[in-house]
């Protein structure tokens, strides 16, 4: 079972950015009955995690405030990692950022797309002791080497975990209510680019809280690359003879900043990540359409595919939308028995064989289009977008040879795959909204004993 501990958090300084009056843009209904004594409004200072920031969004974030966390998370400077480290040191020195005197845990709550002001998604942010993937902390998704190299370089430079990863657990007991009913003190809020409100509050940490969370099995939902990067950083730190024999948990590098959420009692939204085919022949695509042993290809306007997938969201047969040039599209409805026979020849668990994306990556990308696992990892023939309209537009502009629209992966399938000790293809899940970078940072001291 995982070991958890409070966070020696670094924050945007309340003395500099806080207000005794809650700013209008981050107010919640509860404020009318019990207004907080001080709130730090991070709307102009927080940013999304690195993997969803584009160049245009980065420029927009910097235009909002010159001390936006994007300068740390995804710097635009020629040497981004060195620039982030210099910025972090500067902000700590001039009072932009301040370190809490004592480690604490935090509630993190946020709204949803349908109710942006209702903070119905909730979890606890703390540090979790790093361990290889296994019984205590489980993964569900493959990772790619490029992002891990980038994040490791940033971690070396800043020696700070800049954004929490998201993990889930499953518990229907009443104990959860006691854990989530603590008074809080300091408070930070932010409204993200989609208007969804996020709230972080510091709470007391005791054995009841850490003991409860330490009995859970954690499934990493979002942040696989950052978790594996932290493992690599920990291994490098412990390779130093000074720290090789240090007790587990005694080094700052032994820990991962994480929000843990009870998936039984809070509703998490998973959105699909669509595939863009960058380098495929038209003849190969026609072979997919003609493969009536595995797929029924229903001609359909590309603009209608998203609604058709939503109508079949909970259907058992795999289904995809194929967007082709010249405004041509097809709904590909898989033959369950034929695809099951094909996937049984692969070395994968039954949980992975049940995924839409397994059928896609094996029977379509691999068998018909010749896109190998190495191609997927390298990103040379396949790209991704979370916006189906963007996928259609990029095909229409000739930036992609075709696009494949997919359904979101259900949460129960994530847990089944992780419990089986197996992994899904890359970009199988996209939890929305993303936890914000800038709410709290986890320092990894220059001296790991500190």
KOLLO-351032 format. One line per 5 residues: their letters; for each residue x, y, z of C-alpha. Coordinates in steps of 0.02 Angstrom, whole numbers, always signed. Layout:
N
a	X/Y/Z; ...
END
This chain:
450
xxxxx	+0/+0/+0; +61/+176/-35; +144/+286/+94; +84/+466/+98; +146/+625/+182
xxxxx	+108/+812/+187; +187/+933/+63; +316/+1069/+105; +225/+1175/-22; +284/+1326/-118
xxxxx	+146/+1449/-168; +118/+1617/-245; +137/+1725/-90; -24/+1770/-2; +54/+1932/+60
xxxxx	+79/+1986/-120; -67/+1911/-214; -198/+1880/-79; -354/+1982/-44; -468/+1995/+109
xxxxx	-614/+2013/-12; -651/+1869/-130; -629/+1932/-309; -791/+1922/-408; -722/+1805/-540
xxxxx	-679/+1667/-415; -828/+1678/-298; -928/+1523/-252; -1103/+1511/-176; -1031/+1458/-7
xxxxx	-948/+1628/+11; -1115/+1709/+50; -1132/+1608/+211; -950/+1591/+263; -833/+1706/+167
xxxxx	-649/+1658/+183; -533/+1777/+274; -410/+1780/+129; -404/+1710/-47; -263/+1711/-173
xxxxx	-336/+1729/-348; -222/+1633/-466; -328/+1654/-623; -192/+1757/-709; -49/+1659/-632
xxxxx	-92/+1475/-651; -76/+1375/-812; -119/+1202/-877; +12/+1064/-871; +141/+1061/-1010
xxxxx	+61/+928/-1119; -91/+1034/-1164; -6/+1203/-1190; +18/+1263/-1369; +121/+1411/-1424
xxxxx	-30/+1525/-1443; -96/+1480/-1272; +75/+1511/-1194; +79/+1685/-1269; -95/+1717/-1202
xxxxx	-46/+1661/-1028; +106/+1773/-1027; -2/+1919/-1085; -114/+1894/-933; +30/+1911/-810
xxxxx	+219/+1916/-829; +235/+1797/-680; +120/+1663/-747; +176/+1487/-701; +197/+1445/-886
xxxxx	+370/+1526/-870; +414/+1378/-760; +310/+1240/-836; +339/+1273/-1021; +461/+1415/-1049
xxxxx	+478/+1493/-1222; +661/+1536/-1196; +797/+1454/-1305; +856/+1352/-1154; +687/+1324/-1071
xxxxx	+747/+1220/-925; +885/+1339/-873; +766/+1486/-894; +635/+1401/-785; +764/+1369/-649
xxxxx	+826/+1549/-652; +647/+1613/-645; +605/+1501/-498; +756/+1562/-401; +714/+1742/-441
xxxxx	+532/+1725/-386; +582/+1643/-222; +707/+1780/-189; +592/+1927/-227; +439/+1862/-135
xxxxx	+333/+1810/-284; +338/+1634/-213; +348/+1580/-31; +374/+1413/+52; +255/+1360/+190
xxxxx	+336/+1348/+363; +262/+1174/+392; +209/+1035/+273; +22/+1013/+250; -103/+919/+144
xxxxx	-230/+1007/+34; -407/+989/-27; -417/+1017/-214; -591/+1044/-287; -647/+1098/-459
xxxxx	-803/+1117/-563; -854/+1031/-724; -894/+1088/-900; -1081/+1080/-865; -1068/+1164/-693
xxxxx	-907/+1267/-688; -946/+1350/-519; -1001/+1192/-428; -846/+1115/-348; -906/+936/-360
xxxxx	-742/+851/-407; -634/+838/-253; -475/+756/-193; -326/+776/-78; -155/+838/-133
xxxxx	-5/+768/-41; +158/+677/-72; +157/+491/-113; +314/+387/-89; +379/+334/-259
xxxxx	+379/+149/-296; +393/+49/-457; +228/+12/-541; +147/-128/-442; +20/-163/-307
xxxxx	+19/+6/-219; +29/+123/-370; -31/+58/-537; -24/+126/-714; -141/+100/-859
xxxxx	-54/+182/-1007; +105/+170/-1110; +221/+320/-1108; +333/+399/-1240; +519/+438/-1219
xxxxx	+516/+617/-1285; +406/+693/-1150; +501/+600/-1014; +668/+669/-1074; +596/+844/-1074
xxxxx	+520/+830/-900; +678/+752/-828; +780/+896/-895; +661/+1019/-813; +665/+924/-649
xxxxx	+855/+924/-649; +857/+1112/-678; +721/+1167/-557; +728/+1027/-428; +543/+1058/-404
xxxxx	+388/+961/-451; +284/+1096/-531; +115/+1010/-551; +24/+868/-463; -22/+711/-555
xxxxx	-195/+635/-534; -225/+465/-456; -389/+381/-413; -445/+249/-290; -609/+161/-257
xxxxx	-693/+164/-86; -879/+170/-48; -859/+173/+141; -915/+313/+257; -735/+344/+308
xxxxx	-712/+454/+157; -837/+581/+224; -736/+602/+383; -577/+626/+285; -656/+762/+178
xxxxx	-734/+861/+321; -587/+956/+393; -574/+1142/+424; -452/+1237/+315; -348/+1394/+323
xxxxx	-257/+1467/+173; -348/+1463/+8; -303/+1482/-176; -427/+1489/-319; -415/+1505/-507
xxxxx	-531/+1501/-656; -456/+1406/-803; -465/+1450/-987; -634/+1362/-1003; -708/+1457/-857
xxxxx	-701/+1311/-735; -663/+1358/-555; -523/+1272/-459; -494/+1284/-270; -347/+1229/-161
xxxxx	-352/+1243/+29; -227/+1192/+162; -286/+1068/+294; -213/+984/+447; -130/+816/+419
xxxxx	-138/+677/+549; -125/+488/+561; -310/+464/+522; -292/+550/+354; -127/+470/+304
xxxxx	-181/+301/+371; -342/+303/+271; -257/+352/+108; -114/+231/+142; -237/+86/+137
xxxxx	-295/+126/-41; -232/+59/-206; -191/+209/-316; -219/+207/-503; -125/+344/-595
xxxxx	-255/+428/-704; -158/+575/-776; +30/+601/-764; +114/+438/-813; +259/+530/-894
xxxxx	+287/+638/-740; +279/+487/-624; +408/+390/-725; +515/+547/-735; +510/+560/-545
xxxxx	+563/+377/-532; +711/+413/-646; +759/+566/-545; +747/+466/-384; +860/+330/-456
xxxxx	+989/+458/-510; +986/+540/-338; +1008/+376/-248; +1151/+327/-364; +1252/+461/-274
xxxxx	+1352/+370/-137; +1295/+500/-10; +1114/+446/-27; +1121/+263/-82; +1083/+194/+91
xxxxx	+966/+332/+150; +803/+261/+222; +655/+259/+105; +564/+424/+113; +707/+521/+191
xxxxx	+752/+608/+28; +645/+738/-58; +673/+644/-221; +581/+494/-148; +412/+580/-162
xxxxx	+285/+626/-296; +162/+771/-286; -9/+693/-316; -194/+727/-302; -289/+572/-250
xxxxx	-477/+564/-283; -606/+434/-235; -682/+381/-401; -829/+300/-312; -889/+465/-241
xxxxx	-831/+598/-363; -873/+604/-548; -721/+617/-661; -740/+656/-845; -635/+565/-975
xxxxx	-629/+637/-1150; -565/+552/-1309; -401/+587/-1396; -421/+569/-1584; -286/+503/-1701
xxxxx	-214/+598/-1848; -134/+491/-1983; +15/+586/-2053; +88/+463/-2176; -29/+334/-2253
xxxxx	-71/+286/-2431; -245/+310/-2499; -247/+127/-2552; -216/+72/-2374; -360/+177/-2311
xxxxx	-473/+101/-2443; -422/-71/-2380; -485/-24/-2207; -653/+25/-2278; -663/-134/-2381
xxxxx	-620/-248/-2233; -797/-311/-2209; -735/-459/-2105; -686/-342/-1963; -781/-179/-1995
xxxxx	-943/-120/-2071; -904/+46/-2156; -1054/+162/-2157; -1032/+316/-2270; -1062/+473/-2170
xxxxx	-1018/+657/-2182; -866/+693/-2071; -964/+826/-1976; -1092/+694/-1924; -967/+567/-1857
xxxxx	-948/+643/-1684; -1136/+633/-1650; -1141/+455/-1718; -1003/+403/-1598; -1094/+485/-1453
xxxxx	-1252/+388/-1496; -1150/+227/-1484; -1049/+284/-1333; -1097/+135/-1226; -1111/+5/-1364
xxxxx	-1010/-154/-1345; -942/-163/-1523; -788/-55/-1560; -833/+95/-1668; -730/+234/-1747
xxxxx	-754/+382/-1862; -640/+390/-2015; -616/+564/-2087; -542/+568/-2262; -500/+707/-2386
xxxxx	-631/+786/-2499; -761/+787/-2359; -777/+598/-2360; -810/+500/-2200; -858/+329/-2136
xxxxx	-920/+260/-1972; -822/+99/-1943; -924/-22/-1836; -818/-169/-1780; -866/-352/-1785
xxxxx	-845/-406/-1604; -809/-589/-1641; -690/-555/-1784; -592/-425/-1686; -589/-537/-1532
xxxxx	-510/-676/-1636; -380/-555/-1705; -335/-482/-1535; -316/-653/-1455; -158/-673/-1557
xxxxx	-80/-524/-1465; +7/-534/-1297; -116/-432/-1195; -236/-459/-1053; -423/-484/-1078
xxxxx	-448/-310/-1005; -341/-231/-1142; -421/-338/-1279; -589/-261/-1229; -532/-85/-1274
xxxxx	-585/+6/-1432; -408/+74/-1446; -331/-100/-1445; -437/-146/-1596; -387/+17/-1678
xxxxx	-200/+3/-1647; -188/-182/-1693; -316/-213/-1831; -315/-42/-1914; -153/+50/-1879
xxxxx	-43/-104/-1875; -121/-232/-1992; -191/-116/-2126; -86/+42/-2117; +82/-29/-2064
xxxxx	+103/+93/-1919; +212/+2/-1793; +229/+26/-1605; +397/+109/-1640; +311/+232/-1758
xxxxx	+183/+272/-1623; +318/+299/-1491; +420/+409/-1607; +271/+513/-1661; +325/+509/-1842
xxxxx	+167/+441/-1922; +35/+476/-1792; -18/+635/-1704; -159/+676/-1585; -296/+803/-1555
xxxxx	-434/+813/-1425; -547/+917/-1537; -645/+824/-1670; -673/+985/-1767; -485/+1014/-1768
xxxxx	-460/+837/-1833; -579/+868/-1978; -502/+1036/-2018; -325/+968/-2022; -376/+834/-2145
xxxxx	-466/+963/-2252; -310/+1074/-2253; -199/+928/-2301; -102/+929/-2138; -154/+749/-2107
xxxxx	-192/+611/-2231; -342/+557/-2127; -408/+560/-1949; -486/+427/-1840; -612/+487/-1712
xxxxx	-631/+379/-1556; -745/+361/-1406; -686/+403/-1229; -619/+258/-1127; -736/+216/-981
xxxxx	-665/+234/-806; -704/+54/-760; -598/-6/-906; -452/+97/-841; -464/+11/-672
xxxxx	-480/-161/-751; -326/-135/-858; -223/-68/-713; -281/-208/-598; -227/-335/-729
xxxxx	-52/-259/-725; -69/-212/-908; -65/-49/-1004; -168/+36/-1138; -100/+118/-1296
xxxxx	-31/+294/-1279; -158/+435/-1261; -299/+321/-1208; -371/+436/-1076; -388/+624/-1060
xxxxx	-457/+679/-893; -546/+845/-901; -518/+974/-836; -331/+963/-804; -264/+1004/-632
xxxxx	-184/+1175/-639; +2/+1210/-625; +39/+1349/-501; -80/+1302/-361; +61/+1220/-263
xxxxx	+240/+1167/-303; +336/+1026/-217; +519/+1073/-188; +659/+946/-205; +797/+1033/-110
xxxxx	+973/+1054/-180; +1024/+954/-27; +910/+801/-26; +924/+790/+163; +838/+959/+186
END
